[in-house]
Amino acid sequence: MKPYSRMQRNNRQSTARKSKIRIPDTFWGALAIILLSTLPYLHDFLTDDGGLKPWVPVLGIEDLLTDVNGNVLGFSTYRVFLYTFFIFLFATIGWAGWFQSARQRFYGSALLLATASGLYHIFLILFGLRRSLLNEPVSKLVFLGILSIVLGYMTIKKRGYSLRKVVSWVLLFLMATLPFYHDLITNRSGETYVWVPKLGIEEMLTDNEGYVRGLANYRILVYLFCLYLFAHLGWIGWFFDSRGKKYRPFILVPAALSLYQVVVIAMSWRETEFNDPNIKLYITIGLSILLAINFYYNNKVSPEAKVITENGQS
């Protein structure tokens, strides 16, 4: 009678918990990823052309970072500073997450190149070194080259050498140059260097008024396009290499937002409602809700399965 009574007790407890849903351990991680998706357009909610918006608390950060000439760490305005800092932070987090998920793969160490490239630019921004020698493309190439040699040597020593590994390293090295690719092919006046092949792309994208897809020159277009592409590659790579992680579906939110911005730039929609921060916020919220619903149903515990499992354990 004892075993039978115990089974009845377990059945009653299981019936009382029919509606219980397994709470994911990575809930806060998923929420953090969703909040990170707002970084590329967070400056639009904090500032406008006149400075901080009225609802934003005045903490004195802007005054602290502004020099006697009115520049904020070398940027013309606080808004431009926030925009640049947030997008590099957004991109670097994506690449760091990809490295964390793929560090055991043969190309894992190569992901540190793009992560280091993002951190390098954040360092330049925060220490006001954008007008220094460290911000020259040659300095960045030397930095990435030395890092590639060191990491490549360690990888070959540990994992050996193959053509597939070399190709992967070369591709990831090229991706690491995306944040400053505009410096490699254009000068500060916006003109392409003489050694760059004339493929007619700049002329094709330039309108009758001299604007290149709505931007002042070709250099700015390349800069913005490559920067958001750099961010997208990091997040989408993290998504594909995080199989088995419960937070994986939510990585699609920042990946989708970065791809959306790439499309906005390529289609010259920056001055349209498609580039409105409210639209981006709606996309973030809507996509997050859809993914959360999908996550809920894929992780819901069937009451019948729960009863069978608990009875089996008893």
C-alpha positions in Angstrom: 0.0 0.0 0.0 2.9 2.4 0.7 4.2 2.5 -2.9 0.6 2.9 -4.2 0.0 5.9 -1.8 3.2 7.5 -2.9 2.2 7.2 -6.5 -1.2 8.8 -5.8 0.4 11.6 -4.0 2.8 12.3 -6.9 -0.2 12.2 -9.3 -2.1 14.8 -7.2 1.0 17.1 -7.1 1.5 16.7 -10.8 -2.1 17.6 -11.5 -1.8 20.7 -9.4 1.1 21.8 -11.5 -0.5 21.3 -14.9 -0.1 24.9 -15.9 3.5 25.2 -14.6 5.9 26.4 -17.3 9.6 25.8 -17.1 11.2 29.2 -16.4 14.3 29.7 -18.5 17.5 30.2 -16.6 18.7 32.6 -19.4 15.7 35.0 -19.1 17.9 38.0 -18.0 20.4 37.2 -20.7 17.7 37.2 -23.4 16.3 40.5 -22.0 19.8 42.0 -22.1 20.3 41.0 -25.7 16.9 42.7 -26.6 17.9 45.9 -24.8 21.3 45.9 -26.6 19.3 46.0 -29.8 18.4 49.6 -29.0 22.0 50.8 -29.0 22.2 51.8 -32.7 19.3 54.2 -32.3 19.4 55.0 -28.6 21.0 58.4 -29.3 17.8 59.4 -31.1 15.8 58.9 -27.9 18.3 60.7 -25.7 19.2 63.7 -27.9 18.1 65.9 -30.8 19.9 68.5 -32.8 19.7 70.9 -29.8 21.2 68.5 -27.3 19.7 66.3 -24.6 15.9 65.9 -24.6 14.0 67.4 -21.7 13.1 64.1 -20.1 16.8 63.0 -19.9 18.4 63.7 -16.5 21.2 66.1 -16.6 24.1 64.3 -15.0 26.9 66.6 -16.2 28.4 63.9 -18.5 28.1 66.2 -21.5 29.8 69.1 -19.8 32.5 66.9 -18.5 33.4 65.6 -22.0 33.1 68.9 -23.8 36.3 70.9 -24.4 36.8 74.7 -24.6 36.0 74.5 -28.4 32.7 72.9 -27.8 33.8 69.5 -29.1 32.9 66.3 -27.2 36.0 64.1 -27.2 36.7 65.3 -30.7 33.1 65.0 -32.0 31.1 68.0 -33.1 28.2 67.3 -30.7 27.3 65.1 -27.9 24.7 63.4 -30.2 27.3 62.4 -32.7 29.6 61.1 -29.9 26.8 58.9 -28.5 25.9 57.7 -32.0 29.4 56.6 -32.8 30.2 55.2 -29.3 26.9 53.2 -29.2 27.3 51.6 -32.6 30.8 50.5 -32.0 29.8 49.1 -28.6 26.9 47.3 -30.2 29.1 45.8 -32.9 31.9 44.8 -30.5 29.4 43.0 -28.1 28.2 41.0 -31.1 31.7 39.9 -32.1 32.6 39.2 -28.4 29.5 37.0 -28.1 30.4 35.1 -31.3 34.0 34.5 -30.0 32.6 33.2 -26.7 30.3 30.7 -28.5 32.9 29.6 -31.1 36.2 29.8 -29.2 36.7 26.0 -29.4 36.3 26.0 -33.2 39.2 26.2 -35.6 38.4 29.8 -36.4 37.7 30.8 -32.8 40.9 32.7 -32.2 40.5 34.6 -35.5 37.2 36.1 -34.1 39.4 38.0 -31.6 40.6 40.1 -34.6 37.2 41.7 -35.2 36.6 41.9 -31.4 39.9 43.7 -30.9 39.2 46.0 -33.8 35.9 47.1 -32.2 37.6 47.5 -28.8 40.4 49.5 -30.5 37.9 52.0 -31.9 36.1 52.3 -28.6 39.4 53.1 -27.0 40.1 55.8 -29.5 36.6 57.3 -29.0 36.7 57.3 -25.2 40.2 58.8 -24.9 39.7 61.4 -27.6 42.4 59.9 -29.9 40.5 60.1 -33.2 42.8 62.8 -34.5 46.0 61.1 -33.4 48.4 58.7 -35.2 46.6 55.8 -33.6 43.5 56.5 -35.8 45.5 56.3 -39.0 44.6 53.2 -41.1 48.2 52.1 -41.2 48.4 52.0 -37.4 45.2 49.9 -37.4 46.5 47.5 -40.0 49.8 47.1 -38.1 47.9 46.4 -34.9 45.7 43.8 -36.6 48.7 42.3 -38.4 50.7 41.8 -35.2 47.7 40.4 -33.5 47.1 38.0 -36.4 50.7 36.8 -36.3 50.5 36.1 -32.6 47.1 34.4 -32.6 47.9 32.6 -35.9 51.1 31.1 -34.4 49.3 30.0 -31.3 46.5 28.4 -33.4 48.9 26.6 -35.7 50.9 25.3 -32.8 47.8 24.0 -31.1 45.6 22.9 -34.0 47.9 22.6 -37.0 47.7 24.1 -40.5 45.2 23.7 -43.3 43.9 25.6 -46.3 40.4 26.0 -44.7 41.9 27.6 -41.6 44.0 30.0 -43.7 40.9 31.1 -45.8 38.9 31.6 -42.6 41.6 33.7 -41.0 41.9 35.9 -44.2 38.1 36.4 -44.3 37.9 37.3 -40.7 40.9 39.7 -41.0 39.1 41.4 -43.8 36.0 41.7 -41.7 38.0 43.3 -38.9 39.0 46.1 -41.3 35.4 47.0 -42.1 35.2 49.8 -39.4 38.0 51.7 -41.2 37.7 50.4 -44.7 36.6 53.9 -45.8 40.0 55.1 -44.7 41.7 52.6 -46.9 40.0 53.6 -50.2 39.1 57.3 -49.7 40.9 60.4 -48.3 39.3 62.8 -45.8 37.9 64.9 -48.6 35.8 62.0 -49.7 37.7 61.2 -52.9 38.9 57.7 -53.7 42.6 57.1 -53.9 44.2 56.8 -57.3 45.1 53.1 -56.8 41.4 52.1 -56.2 40.0 50.6 -59.4 37.4 52.8 -61.1 34.4 50.5 -61.2 31.8 53.2 -61.7 30.1 52.5 -58.4 30.5 56.0 -57.0 29.1 57.6 -60.2 26.2 55.1 -60.3 25.2 56.0 -56.7 25.6 59.7 -57.1 22.5 61.8 -57.9 22.2 65.0 -59.9 22.7 67.1 -56.8 26.0 65.4 -56.0 24.7 63.3 -53.1 25.7 59.7 -52.8 22.6 57.7 -51.7 21.5 60.8 -49.8 24.9 61.4 -48.1 27.4 64.2 -48.7 30.1 61.9 -50.3 31.1 58.4 -51.1 33.4 58.2 -48.0 30.5 58.7 -45.6 28.4 56.0 -47.4 31.2 53.5 -47.3 31.8 54.3 -43.6 28.2 53.8 -42.5 27.5 50.8 -44.7 30.6 49.0 -43.6 30.1 49.8 -39.9 26.6 48.4 -39.8 27.7 45.4 -41.9 30.5 44.8 -39.4 27.9 44.8 -36.6 25.5 42.6 -38.5 28.2 40.0 -39.2 29.2 39.7 -35.6 25.6 39.2 -34.4 24.5 36.8 -37.1 27.7 34.8 -36.6 27.0 34.6 -32.9 23.5 33.3 -33.8 24.7 30.5 -36.0 27.4 29.4 -33.6 25.2 29.4 -30.4 23.2 26.3 -31.2 21.9 24.7 -28.1 21.7 27.9 -26.1 18.3 29.0 -24.9 19.0 32.6 -25.6 19.9 31.9 -29.2 16.6 33.0 -30.8 16.8 36.4 -29.2 20.1 37.1 -31.0 18.0 37.5 -34.1 16.7 40.8 -32.7 20.0 42.7 -32.9 20.9 40.8 -36.0 17.7 41.9 -37.7 18.1 45.5 -36.5 21.6 45.8 -37.9 20.5 44.3 -41.2 17.6 46.7 -41.3 20.0 49.6 -40.9 22.2 48.2 -43.7 19.2 48.1 -46.0 18.1 51.7 -44.9 21.6 53.0 -45.9 21.8 51.0 -49.2 18.3 52.1 -50.2 18.9 55.8 -49.3 16.0 55.7 -46.7 17.9 57.7 -44.0 15.6 60.7 -44.5 12.4 58.7 -44.6 10.1 57.3 -42.0 11.9 54.0 -42.3 14.8 55.5 -40.4 12.6 56.9 -37.6 13.6 55.6 -34.2 10.0 54.8 -33.3 9.8 52.4 -36.3 13.0 50.7 -35.1 11.6 50.5 -31.6 8.4 48.9 -32.9 10.4 46.4 -34.9 12.5 45.6 -31.7 9.4 45.1 -29.6 7.4 43.2 -32.2 10.2 40.8 -33.1 10.9 40.2 -29.4 7.3 39.4 -28.7 7.2 36.9 -31.6 10.4 35.2 -30.5 9.1 35.1 -26.8 5.9 33.4 -27.9 7.8 30.9 -30.0 10.2 30.4 -27.0 7.2 29.9 -24.7 5.6 27.2 -26.7 8.9 25.4 -27.5 9.8 25.2 -23.8 6.4 24.5 -22.3 6.3 21.3 -20.3 3.5 19.0 -21.3 1.4 18.0 -18.2 1.1 14.4 -19.4 4.9 14.2 -19.9 5.4 15.8 -16.5 3.2 13.1 -14.8 4.9 10.3 -16.6 8.4 11.6 -15.7 7.6 12.1 -12.1 5.9 8.7 -11.8 8.8 7.1 -13.5 11.2 8.7 -11.0 9.1 7.5 -8.1 
